[in-house]
């Protein structure tokens, strides 16, 4: 049995029936974490306690914070199991953060305008500032699926702490999207019934959507893209990724004959052999390396 499978089985047992401890206070959060694993975590926002699961690897800080926002009617546990971000966190040394949306029977986010009751942007920003202190966090990648994808894109537009965004089955439904450019990669299935590629009524609960092209147009404006057409930057089976000429990477990956799922996740359809979890982390690492190189060149000039 592979090490990753053993880790997933242990994780499933803990999430389903185990007692998940609270994240402890440690003397030096940047030192090697002595008891790596899954922890419960909470912050107060407008007098309400909001929760998240935090997976801490056996690494030294500073540690990147990878936020993984669940879809509507999903749980933190579901999102951890579907995306397999925790085994990747263990091997790569980042902190995987699984925040909990709001609602009793329909756990979701305020990425969709109809659900703008909770201040989820404030919640996620507060999580970042708290985790930077408690886990020696530095750098934020926001990911999400479906309603969580809408929320991750909204957070990238309206929040204060997001360095890059990677989503699946999501759209930019933010009320405002201005400020410094934010790198974005959006995965969208061409046959998604819940978030139709061409826009319109989806089969889910949230009604009429803009198209994926309209969503990416918002990002192209935010990211100072030129008027040039996009170019194909990669193809893998049914997955085709295109990018525009922008101040920061601005990418759309479409998947042929694909519905509403996290590519490469544990739910079907699989989307060929493309692993969006590993690809998101590799893409973010490439961004970080490029930024570091640019800074070093500027300092040496």
Short mmCIF file of the C-alpha atoms (twelve columns), coordinates in Angstrom:
data_MODEL
# 
_entry.id   MODEL 
# 
loop_
_atom_site.group_PDB 
_atom_site.id 
_atom_site.type_symbol 
_atom_site.label_atom_id 
_atom_site.label_alt_id 
_atom_site.label_comp_id 
_atom_site.label_asym_id 
_atom_site.label_seq_id 
_atom_site.Cartn_x 
_atom_site.Cartn_y 
_atom_site.Cartn_z 
_atom_site.pdbx_PDB_model_num 
ATOM 1   C CA . UNK A 1   0.000   0.000  0.000   1 
ATOM 2   C CA . UNK A 2   1.439   3.389  -1.002  1 
ATOM 3   C CA . UNK A 3   2.358   6.029  1.578   1 
ATOM 4   C CA . UNK A 4   -0.211  8.433  0.120   1 
ATOM 5   C CA . UNK A 5   -3.004  5.831  0.365   1 
ATOM 6   C CA . UNK A 6   -2.073  5.047  3.970   1 
ATOM 7   C CA . UNK A 7   -2.210  8.786  4.761   1 
ATOM 8   C CA . UNK A 8   -5.616  9.141  3.095   1 
ATOM 9   C CA . UNK A 9   -7.066  6.169  4.989   1 
ATOM 10  C CA . UNK A 10  -5.771  7.544  8.287   1 
ATOM 11  C CA . UNK A 11  -7.175  10.966 7.427   1 
ATOM 12  C CA . UNK A 12  -10.601 9.527  6.577   1 
ATOM 13  C CA . UNK A 13  -10.717 7.686  9.893   1 
ATOM 14  C CA . UNK A 14  -9.805  10.834 11.816  1 
ATOM 15  C CA . UNK A 15  -12.281 13.056 9.969   1 
ATOM 16  C CA . UNK A 16  -15.185 10.629 10.285  1 
ATOM 17  C CA . UNK A 17  -14.846 9.393  13.837  1 
ATOM 18  C CA . UNK A 18  -11.767 10.850 15.449  1 
ATOM 19  C CA . UNK A 19  -11.322 13.772 17.799  1 
ATOM 20  C CA . UNK A 20  -9.535  16.594 16.020  1 
ATOM 21  C CA . UNK A 21  -7.521  18.658 18.524  1 
ATOM 22  C CA . UNK A 22  -7.315  22.421 18.621  1 
ATOM 23  C CA . UNK A 23  -4.199  23.978 17.132  1 
ATOM 24  C CA . UNK A 24  -1.810  24.410 20.081  1 
ATOM 25  C CA . UNK A 25  0.186   27.503 20.886  1 
ATOM 26  C CA . UNK A 26  3.875   26.862 20.301  1 
ATOM 27  C CA . UNK A 27  6.874   28.877 21.408  1 
ATOM 28  C CA . UNK A 28  8.343   29.199 17.919  1 
ATOM 29  C CA . UNK A 29  5.831   28.587 15.101  1 
ATOM 30  C CA . UNK A 30  8.639   28.901 12.523  1 
ATOM 31  C CA . UNK A 31  10.558  25.944 13.995  1 
ATOM 32  C CA . UNK A 32  10.028  22.387 12.807  1 
ATOM 33  C CA . UNK A 33  6.499   21.375 13.819  1 
ATOM 34  C CA . UNK A 34  6.835   18.680 16.459  1 
ATOM 35  C CA . UNK A 35  3.365   17.159 16.123  1 
ATOM 36  C CA . UNK A 36  2.311   17.471 12.458  1 
ATOM 37  C CA . UNK A 37  -1.256  16.585 11.604  1 
ATOM 38  C CA . UNK A 38  -4.799  17.886 11.362  1 
ATOM 39  C CA . UNK A 39  -6.087  20.505 13.800  1 
ATOM 40  C CA . UNK A 40  -9.261  22.449 14.414  1 
ATOM 41  C CA . UNK A 41  -8.973  26.225 14.354  1 
ATOM 42  C CA . UNK A 42  -11.328 29.174 14.818  1 
ATOM 43  C CA . UNK A 43  -11.387 32.957 14.659  1 
ATOM 44  C CA . UNK A 44  -13.968 35.500 15.818  1 
ATOM 45  C CA . UNK A 45  -15.602 37.621 13.105  1 
ATOM 46  C CA . UNK A 46  -18.317 40.122 14.055  1 
ATOM 47  C CA . UNK A 47  -18.909 38.287 17.313  1 
ATOM 48  C CA . UNK A 48  -19.284 34.884 15.641  1 
ATOM 49  C CA . UNK A 49  -16.843 31.990 15.809  1 
ATOM 50  C CA . UNK A 50  -15.846 30.759 12.336  1 
ATOM 51  C CA . UNK A 51  -13.973 27.490 11.900  1 
ATOM 52  C CA . UNK A 52  -11.397 25.779 9.725   1 
ATOM 53  C CA . UNK A 53  -9.367  22.588 9.646   1 
ATOM 54  C CA . UNK A 54  -5.619  23.172 9.474   1 
ATOM 55  C CA . UNK A 55  -3.150  20.535 8.281   1 
ATOM 56  C CA . UNK A 56  0.360   21.267 9.565   1 
ATOM 57  C CA . UNK A 57  3.271   19.418 7.922   1 
ATOM 58  C CA . UNK A 58  6.546   18.360 9.523   1 
ATOM 59  C CA . UNK A 59  8.398   21.361 8.121   1 
ATOM 60  C CA . UNK A 60  10.022  24.617 9.178   1 
ATOM 61  C CA . UNK A 61  8.638   28.048 8.426   1 
ATOM 62  C CA . UNK A 62  7.828   30.234 6.747   1 
ATOM 63  C CA . UNK A 63  5.057   28.055 5.301   1 
ATOM 64  C CA . UNK A 64  2.746   28.906 2.411   1 
ATOM 65  C CA . UNK A 65  -0.964  28.904 3.310   1 
ATOM 66  C CA . UNK A 66  -3.086  27.046 0.749   1 
ATOM 67  C CA . UNK A 67  -6.785  27.748 1.308   1 
ATOM 68  C CA . UNK A 68  -9.156  25.077 -0.043  1 
ATOM 69  C CA . UNK A 69  -12.794 26.264 -0.129  1 
ATOM 70  C CA . UNK A 70  -15.465 23.553 -0.330  1 
ATOM 71  C CA . UNK A 71  -18.435 23.576 -2.685  1 
ATOM 72  C CA . UNK A 72  -22.069 24.119 -1.702  1 
ATOM 73  C CA . UNK A 73  -23.525 21.334 0.459   1 
ATOM 74  C CA . UNK A 74  -19.996 20.025 1.015   1 
ATOM 75  C CA . UNK A 75  -18.019 19.948 4.246   1 
ATOM 76  C CA . UNK A 76  -14.402 20.627 5.107   1 
ATOM 77  C CA . UNK A 77  -13.950 16.865 5.331   1 
ATOM 78  C CA . UNK A 78  -15.432 16.350 1.859   1 
ATOM 79  C CA . UNK A 79  -13.110 18.918 0.306   1 
ATOM 80  C CA . UNK A 80  -10.029 17.444 1.975   1 
ATOM 81  C CA . UNK A 81  -10.880 13.964 0.725   1 
ATOM 82  C CA . UNK A 82  -11.850 15.018 -2.818  1 
ATOM 83  C CA . UNK A 83  -8.825  17.212 -3.532  1 
ATOM 84  C CA . UNK A 84  -6.153  15.233 -1.629  1 
ATOM 85  C CA . UNK A 85  -4.441  18.458 -0.595  1 
ATOM 86  C CA . UNK A 86  -3.365  17.039 2.790   1 
ATOM 87  C CA . UNK A 87  -0.941  14.386 1.458   1 
ATOM 88  C CA . UNK A 88  0.521   17.066 -0.831  1 
ATOM 89  C CA . UNK A 89  0.828   19.399 2.156   1 
ATOM 90  C CA . UNK A 90  2.779   16.711 4.000   1 
ATOM 91  C CA . UNK A 91  5.217   16.169 1.153   1 
ATOM 92  C CA . UNK A 92  5.616   19.815 0.071   1 
ATOM 93  C CA . UNK A 93  5.640   21.520 3.471   1 
ATOM 94  C CA . UNK A 94  2.763   24.000 3.098   1 
ATOM 95  C CA . UNK A 95  -0.198  24.499 5.446   1 
ATOM 96  C CA . UNK A 96  -3.493  23.279 3.978   1 
ATOM 97  C CA . UNK A 97  -6.431  25.332 5.272   1 
ATOM 98  C CA . UNK A 98  -10.028 24.090 4.929   1 
ATOM 99  C CA . UNK A 99  -12.407 26.862 6.062   1 
ATOM 100 C CA . UNK A 100 -16.065 26.167 6.817   1 
ATOM 101 C CA . UNK A 101 -18.791 28.119 5.036   1 
ATOM 102 C CA . UNK A 102 -22.092 29.068 6.629   1 
ATOM 103 C CA . UNK A 103 -25.484 27.415 6.785   1 
ATOM 104 C CA . UNK A 104 -27.054 24.461 8.561   1 
ATOM 105 C CA . UNK A 105 -28.422 22.267 5.801   1 
ATOM 106 C CA . UNK A 106 -26.726 23.946 2.818   1 
ATOM 107 C CA . UNK A 107 -23.173 24.734 3.813   1 
ATOM 108 C CA . UNK A 108 -21.937 27.371 1.350   1 
ATOM 109 C CA . UNK A 109 -20.292 30.734 0.740   1 
ATOM 110 C CA . UNK A 110 -21.155 34.310 -0.142  1 
ATOM 111 C CA . UNK A 111 -19.314 34.176 -3.453  1 
ATOM 112 C CA . UNK A 112 -22.751 34.153 -5.094  1 
ATOM 113 C CA . UNK A 113 -24.577 37.513 -4.719  1 
ATOM 114 C CA . UNK A 114 -27.746 35.834 -3.408  1 
ATOM 115 C CA . UNK A 115 -25.813 34.626 -0.341  1 
ATOM 116 C CA . UNK A 116 -24.165 37.888 0.761   1 
ATOM 117 C CA . UNK A 117 -25.326 37.630 4.382   1 
ATOM 118 C CA . UNK A 118 -22.079 36.444 5.964   1 
ATOM 119 C CA . UNK A 119 -18.907 38.509 5.650   1 
ATOM 120 C CA . UNK A 120 -16.801 35.671 4.280   1 
ATOM 121 C CA . UNK A 121 -14.123 38.003 2.922   1 
ATOM 122 C CA . UNK A 122 -13.528 39.330 6.444   1 
ATOM 123 C CA . UNK A 123 -13.481 35.753 7.765   1 
ATOM 124 C CA . UNK A 124 -10.863 34.594 5.273   1 
ATOM 125 C CA . UNK A 125 -8.725  37.715 5.749   1 
ATOM 126 C CA . UNK A 126 -8.881  37.182 9.523   1 
ATOM 127 C CA . UNK A 127 -7.840  33.541 9.093   1 
ATOM 128 C CA . UNK A 128 -4.786  34.639 7.138   1 
ATOM 129 C CA . UNK A 129 -3.643  37.209 9.690   1 
ATOM 130 C CA . UNK A 130 -4.132  34.722 12.553  1 
ATOM 131 C CA . UNK A 131 -2.431  31.818 10.796  1 
ATOM 132 C CA . UNK A 132 0.522   33.965 9.752   1 
ATOM 133 C CA . UNK A 133 1.216   34.380 13.462  1 
ATOM 134 C CA . UNK A 134 0.284   30.891 14.690  1 
ATOM 135 C CA . UNK A 135 1.847   28.778 11.910  1 
ATOM 136 C CA . UNK A 136 4.564   31.084 10.540  1 
ATOM 137 C CA . UNK A 137 2.504   31.482 7.396   1 
ATOM 138 C CA . UNK A 138 3.753   33.500 4.442   1 
ATOM 139 C CA . UNK A 139 2.057   33.689 1.048   1 
ATOM 140 C CA . UNK A 140 -1.544  32.709 0.244   1 
ATOM 141 C CA . UNK A 141 -2.917  30.550 -2.557  1 
ATOM 142 C CA . UNK A 142 -6.729  30.568 -2.667  1 
ATOM 143 C CA . UNK A 143 -8.347  27.518 -4.257  1 
ATOM 144 C CA . UNK A 144 -11.954 26.368 -4.347  1 
ATOM 145 C CA . UNK A 145 -14.580 24.278 -6.079  1 
ATOM 146 C CA . UNK A 146 -18.041 25.402 -7.287  1 
ATOM 147 C CA . UNK A 147 -19.474 27.778 -4.652  1 
ATOM 148 C CA . UNK A 148 -16.033 27.717 -3.043  1 
ATOM 149 C CA . UNK A 149 -14.544 28.663 -6.415  1 
ATOM 150 C CA . UNK A 150 -16.898 31.646 -6.715  1 
ATOM 151 C CA . UNK A 151 -15.815 32.629 -3.202  1 
ATOM 152 C CA . UNK A 152 -12.085 32.202 -3.890  1 
ATOM 153 C CA . UNK A 153 -12.371 34.425 -6.951  1 
ATOM 154 C CA . UNK A 154 -14.384 36.993 -4.999  1 
ATOM 155 C CA . UNK A 155 -11.789 36.904 -2.208  1 
ATOM 156 C CA . UNK A 156 -9.046  37.485 -4.779  1 
ATOM 157 C CA . UNK A 157 -10.940 40.572 -5.956  1 
ATOM 158 C CA . UNK A 158 -12.117 42.046 -2.661  1 
ATOM 159 C CA . UNK A 159 -9.757  40.668 -0.011  1 
ATOM 160 C CA . UNK A 160 -6.410  41.884 1.264   1 
ATOM 161 C CA . UNK A 161 -4.246  38.789 1.533   1 
ATOM 162 C CA . UNK A 162 -4.519  36.656 -1.617  1 
ATOM 163 C CA . UNK A 163 -1.381  36.182 -3.718  1 
ATOM 164 C CA . UNK A 164 -2.929  33.912 -6.379  1 
ATOM 165 C CA . UNK A 165 -6.155  32.057 -7.181  1 
ATOM 166 C CA . UNK A 166 -6.823  28.620 -8.723  1 
ATOM 167 C CA . UNK A 167 -10.421 27.420 -8.993  1 
ATOM 168 C CA . UNK A 168 -12.529 24.675 -10.563 1 
ATOM 169 C CA . UNK A 169 -16.128 25.168 -11.767 1 
ATOM 170 C CA . UNK A 170 -16.178 28.783 -10.640 1 
ATOM 171 C CA . UNK A 171 -16.760 32.327 -11.868 1 
ATOM 172 C CA . UNK A 172 -15.835 35.858 -10.867 1 
ATOM 173 C CA . UNK A 173 -19.028 37.118 -9.229  1 
ATOM 174 C CA . UNK A 174 -17.375 39.809 -7.108  1 
ATOM 175 C CA . UNK A 175 -19.130 43.105 -6.572  1 
ATOM 176 C CA . UNK A 176 -15.856 44.939 -7.206  1 
ATOM 177 C CA . UNK A 177 -12.631 43.738 -8.789  1 
ATOM 178 C CA . UNK A 178 -10.022 46.476 -8.734  1 
ATOM 179 C CA . UNK A 179 -6.559  46.888 -7.316  1 
ATOM 180 C CA . UNK A 180 -3.184  45.294 -7.956  1 
ATOM 181 C CA . UNK A 181 -3.149  42.379 -10.427 1 
ATOM 182 C CA . UNK A 182 -3.695  38.891 -8.959  1 
ATOM 183 C CA . UNK A 183 -2.599  35.740 -10.833 1 
ATOM 184 C CA . UNK A 184 -5.570  33.494 -11.702 1 
ATOM 185 C CA . UNK A 185 -6.070  30.051 -13.218 1 
ATOM 186 C CA . UNK A 186 -9.659  28.905 -13.758 1 
ATOM 187 C CA . UNK A 187 -10.644 25.321 -14.643 1 
ATOM 188 C CA . UNK A 188 -14.054 25.050 -16.319 1 
ATOM 189 C CA . UNK A 189 -15.759 22.048 -17.880 1 
ATOM 190 C CA . UNK A 190 -17.358 22.678 -21.257 1 
ATOM 191 C CA . UNK A 191 -20.349 20.506 -20.270 1 
ATOM 192 C CA . UNK A 192 -20.826 21.712 -16.695 1 
ATOM 193 C CA . UNK A 193 -24.592 21.710 -15.994 1 
ATOM 194 C CA . UNK A 194 -24.302 23.602 -12.694 1 
ATOM 195 C CA . UNK A 195 -22.066 26.434 -13.921 1 
ATOM 196 C CA . UNK A 196 -22.757 26.557 -17.682 1 
ATOM 197 C CA . UNK A 197 -19.753 27.572 -19.746 1 
ATOM 198 C CA . UNK A 198 -21.872 29.879 -21.911 1 
ATOM 199 C CA . UNK A 199 -23.738 31.275 -18.898 1 
ATOM 200 C CA . UNK A 200 -27.430 31.158 -18.080 1 
ATOM 201 C CA . UNK A 201 -29.453 28.980 -15.725 1 
ATOM 202 C CA . UNK A 202 -27.515 26.226 -13.999 1 
ATOM 203 C CA . UNK A 203 -29.024 23.102 -12.480 1 
ATOM 204 C CA . UNK A 204 -27.875 24.064 -8.980  1 
ATOM 205 C CA . UNK A 205 -29.491 26.449 -6.507  1 
ATOM 206 C CA . UNK A 206 -27.978 29.732 -7.611  1 
ATOM 207 C CA . UNK A 207 -29.823 30.607 -10.803 1 
ATOM 208 C CA . UNK A 208 -28.545 32.716 -13.680 1 
ATOM 209 C CA . UNK A 209 -24.785 32.935 -14.278 1 
ATOM 210 C CA . UNK A 210 -22.511 35.040 -16.436 1 
ATOM 211 C CA . UNK A 211 -20.431 33.097 -18.961 1 
ATOM 212 C CA . UNK A 212 -16.878 31.918 -18.347 1 
ATOM 213 C CA . UNK A 213 -15.698 34.381 -21.023 1 
ATOM 214 C CA . UNK A 214 -17.391 37.252 -19.162 1 
ATOM 215 C CA . UNK A 215 -15.822 36.085 -15.923 1 
ATOM 216 C CA . UNK A 216 -12.342 35.969 -17.448 1 
ATOM 217 C CA . UNK A 217 -12.903 39.422 -19.000 1 
ATOM 218 C CA . UNK A 218 -13.209 40.812 -15.467 1 
ATOM 219 C CA . UNK A 219 -9.853  39.267 -14.593 1 
ATOM 220 C CA . UNK A 220 -8.260  40.495 -17.822 1 
ATOM 221 C CA . UNK A 221 -9.232  44.051 -16.907 1 
ATOM 222 C CA . UNK A 222 -7.994  43.636 -13.335 1 
ATOM 223 C CA . UNK A 223 -4.727  42.078 -14.500 1 
ATOM 224 C CA . UNK A 224 -3.908  44.774 -17.081 1 
ATOM 225 C CA . UNK A 225 -4.078  42.447 -20.089 1 
ATOM 226 C CA . UNK A 226 -3.487  43.631 -23.626 1 
ATOM 227 C CA . UNK A 227 -6.044  43.383 -26.422 1 
ATOM 228 C CA . UNK A 228 -4.177  40.450 -27.947 1 
ATOM 229 C CA . UNK A 229 -5.938  37.102 -28.313 1 
ATOM 230 C CA . UNK A 230 -5.083  34.334 -25.885 1 
ATOM 231 C CA . UNK A 231 -2.564  31.640 -26.781 1 
ATOM 232 C CA . UNK A 232 -2.591  27.940 -25.900 1 
ATOM 233 C CA . UNK A 233 0.067   27.260 -23.282 1 
ATOM 234 C CA . UNK A 234 -0.572  23.582 -22.582 1 
ATOM 235 C CA . UNK A 235 -2.701  20.596 -23.522 1 
ATOM 236 C CA . UNK A 236 -3.142  17.356 -21.587 1 
ATOM 237 C CA . UNK A 237 -5.811  14.982 -22.842 1 
ATOM 238 C CA . UNK A 238 -9.144  16.826 -22.635 1 
ATOM 239 C CA . UNK A 239 -7.576  19.765 -20.768 1 
ATOM 240 C CA . UNK A 240 -6.485  22.792 -22.793 1 
ATOM 241 C CA . UNK A 241 -5.010  25.858 -21.061 1 
ATOM 242 C CA . UNK A 242 -4.827  29.306 -22.630 1 
ATOM 243 C CA . UNK A 243 -3.295  32.539 -21.365 1 
ATOM 244 C CA . UNK A 244 -3.456  36.233 -22.175 1 
ATOM 245 C CA . UNK A 245 -0.670  38.817 -22.314 1 
ATOM 246 C CA . UNK A 246 -1.107  40.392 -18.865 1 
ATOM 247 C CA . UNK A 247 0.826   41.943 -16.016 1 
ATOM 248 C CA . UNK A 248 0.492   38.619 -14.138 1 
ATOM 249 C CA . UNK A 249 -0.460  35.089 -15.305 1 
ATOM 250 C CA . UNK A 250 -4.133  35.008 -16.312 1 
ATOM 251 C CA . UNK A 251 -5.167  31.545 -17.487 1 
ATOM 252 C CA . UNK A 252 -8.251  29.540 -18.421 1 
ATOM 253 C CA . UNK A 253 -8.121  25.747 -18.615 1 
ATOM 254 C CA . UNK A 254 -11.122 24.217 -20.371 1 
ATOM 255 C CA . UNK A 255 -11.985 20.522 -20.183 1 
ATOM 256 C CA . UNK A 256 -13.843 18.800 -23.025 1 
ATOM 257 C CA . UNK A 257 -16.819 16.547 -22.220 1 
ATOM 258 C CA . UNK A 258 -16.471 17.495 -18.568 1 
ATOM 259 C CA . UNK A 259 -19.062 18.346 -15.959 1 
ATOM 260 C CA . UNK A 260 -19.022 19.635 -12.399 1 
ATOM 261 C CA . UNK A 261 -16.060 18.243 -10.452 1 
ATOM 262 C CA . UNK A 262 -12.536 18.908 -9.205  1 
ATOM 263 C CA . UNK A 263 -10.140 17.695 -11.968 1 
ATOM 264 C CA . UNK A 264 -8.262  14.628 -10.809 1 
ATOM 265 C CA . UNK A 265 -10.257 14.446 -7.585  1 
ATOM 266 C CA . UNK A 266 -11.883 11.418 -6.036  1 
ATOM 267 C CA . UNK A 267 -15.298 12.223 -7.531  1 
ATOM 268 C CA . UNK A 268 -16.211 11.579 -11.163 1 
ATOM 269 C CA . UNK A 269 -15.753 12.758 -13.858 1 
ATOM 270 C CA . UNK A 270 -11.981 12.633 -13.493 1 
ATOM 271 C CA . UNK A 271 -11.004 14.994 -16.331 1 
ATOM 272 C CA . UNK A 272 -8.452  12.705 -17.891 1 
ATOM 273 C CA . UNK A 273 -5.228  12.324 -15.941 1 
ATOM 274 C CA . UNK A 274 -4.950  16.004 -15.017 1 
ATOM 275 C CA . UNK A 275 -4.388  16.536 -11.292 1 
ATOM 276 C CA . UNK A 276 -5.571  20.070 -10.497 1 
ATOM 277 C CA . UNK A 277 -4.284  19.782 -6.922  1 
ATOM 278 C CA . UNK A 278 -0.677  19.064 -7.913  1 
ATOM 279 C CA . UNK A 279 -0.919  21.465 -10.876 1 
ATOM 280 C CA . UNK A 280 -2.171  24.328 -8.674  1 
ATOM 281 C CA . UNK A 281 0.741   23.922 -6.278  1 
ATOM 282 C CA . UNK A 282 3.323   23.643 -9.070  1 
ATOM 283 C CA . UNK A 283 1.843   26.728 -10.772 1 
ATOM 284 C CA . UNK A 284 1.976   28.745 -7.549  1 
ATOM 285 C CA . UNK A 285 5.562   27.645 -6.884  1 
ATOM 286 C CA . UNK A 286 6.521   28.808 -10.367 1 
ATOM 287 C CA . UNK A 287 4.959   32.204 -9.624  1 
ATOM 288 C CA . UNK A 288 6.880   32.481 -6.364  1 
ATOM 289 C CA . UNK A 289 10.156  31.524 -8.049  1 
ATOM 290 C CA . UNK A 290 9.585   34.047 -10.826 1 
ATOM 291 C CA . UNK A 291 8.832   36.808 -8.312  1 
ATOM 292 C CA . UNK A 292 11.954  35.987 -6.291  1 
ATOM 293 C CA . UNK A 293 14.109  36.031 -9.421  1 
ATOM 294 C CA . UNK A 294 12.662  39.399 -10.456 1 
ATOM 295 C CA . UNK A 295 13.436  40.882 -7.041  1 
ATOM 296 C CA . UNK A 296 17.003  39.570 -7.126  1 
ATOM 297 C CA . UNK A 297 17.540  41.015 -10.593 1 
ATOM 298 C CA . UNK A 298 16.200  44.401 -9.453  1 
ATOM 299 C CA . UNK A 299 18.496  44.386 -6.411  1 
ATOM 300 C CA . UNK A 300 21.478  43.499 -8.569  1 
ATOM 301 C CA . UNK A 301 20.746  46.222 -11.107 1 
# 
